[in-house]
Amino acid sequence: MDASTARDFSRRLRAWFRRHHRDLPWRRTRDPYRILVSELMLQQTQVSRVLEFYPRFLDRFPTVHHLAQASPGHVREAWEGLGYYARARNLHALARHVTRDGGDGSLPAHPDALRALPGIGAYTAGAVASFAYERRAAAVDTNVARVLTRAFAPRLDPKRPRDLTRLWGIAERVLPRTGTATWVHNQALMELGALVCTARVARCGACPVRAACKTGRTFRRNSE
């Protein structure tokens, strides 16, 4: 991929997002704790479900200190109905970790430091670094992996570890130059995968980046 293709892809993507993005509560904050809560809730859970649970959970545990002081039973109770309860246990463990021994509860800004915390993987670390701190960091979840595969590497399979590593490399190459632009870029990639380039169908005719997409070019040839 040459630099001009990467720039064009990101520019088109961000322009589309500014016009068509959903107004989601976790996009209105830069608070690392609230963003972390949203990211863990969104793993393997539909946005509509998270929209129900997210405000209730934060009303009950508005800061990482409130969460750290809660009992495991109360945390599980607040998570009841979302499923995949390891997420709640990991979040609780993280809260206790960053507040123990007088810790101020702050979350680090660098993805590598975030990955050292309980229950934080590569995607979540990149997402918190980007969305809370506007760091120039890649964040590859299922939606992003699918978009990047279709756009730049149709022969790769995100389920294969080696191919997923290559997709992370592609994600880093298409990042814009600034952290502020990266915030929009990463949100836009996820939004495109959720609304247009979905698992069931690639809606190439409605895609804003089809001119820079290998799958999109095939669609255009077949439509002519």
Residue, then its C-alpha position, 0 to 999 in steps of 0.5 A: m500500500d502506498a502512502s497516497t492510498a492510505r491517506d485517501f482511504s482515511r480522508r474519505l472514511r473520516a469525512w463519511f463518519r462526520r456526516h453519518h455517525r451514530d450519537l453514542p454516549w461513549r463518544r461524548t467523553r474522553d474519560p478513560y474509565r468510562i471509555l474502558v467500561s464501554e469497550l468491555m461492554l461492547q465486546q460480543t454484545q450489541v450496541s442496543r444492549v450496551l445502551e441500556f446497561y452503560p448509563r445504569f452501571l455508571d450511575r452505580f459506579p461513577t468512578v473507578h474508585h467506586l467500582a474498586q470499593a464495591s463487592p464482587g457480588h454487587v459488580r456482578e449484579a450490575w452486569e447481570g443480563l449482559g453475559y460474559y461475566a469475565r468482563a465484569r470480573n476483569l474490570h473489577a480487578l483492574a479497578r482494584h489494581v489501579t487504586r490499591d496502595g493509595g493509587d489515584g485510579s488513573l489509567p495509563a495513556h500508552p497501549d503497552a502500559l494499558r496491556a499490562l493491566p488485568g483483562i486488557g488485550a491489544y484491541t482494548a488498549g488501542a481503543v482506550a489510548s485512542f479514544a481517551y487520550e487521542r493517541r495515534a494507536a491502532a485498534v483492531d476489533t472484529n469489525v475493523a479486521r473485516v473492513l481492512t481485509r476486504a479493503f486491502a487484503p482479501r486473501l487474509d483470514p482474520k481468524r488466523p493469528r499470522d494474518l491478524t498480525r498482518l492486519w494490525g500492520i495494515a491498521e497502523r499504516v493507514l492511521p492519519r498523522t495526528g492523534t485527533a484525526t486518529w480518534v475519528h479514523n478509528q471510530a469511523l472504521m468501527e462504524l463502517g464495519a457495523l453499518v455498511c461493510t457488515a459481516r452478512v453483506a458488503r454494501c459496496g454501493a454505499c461505501p465511502v471508501r470503495a475507490a480505495c478498496k480492492t473488494g469495492r473495485t471488483f464491485r464497480r467492475n461487475s456493476e458496469 
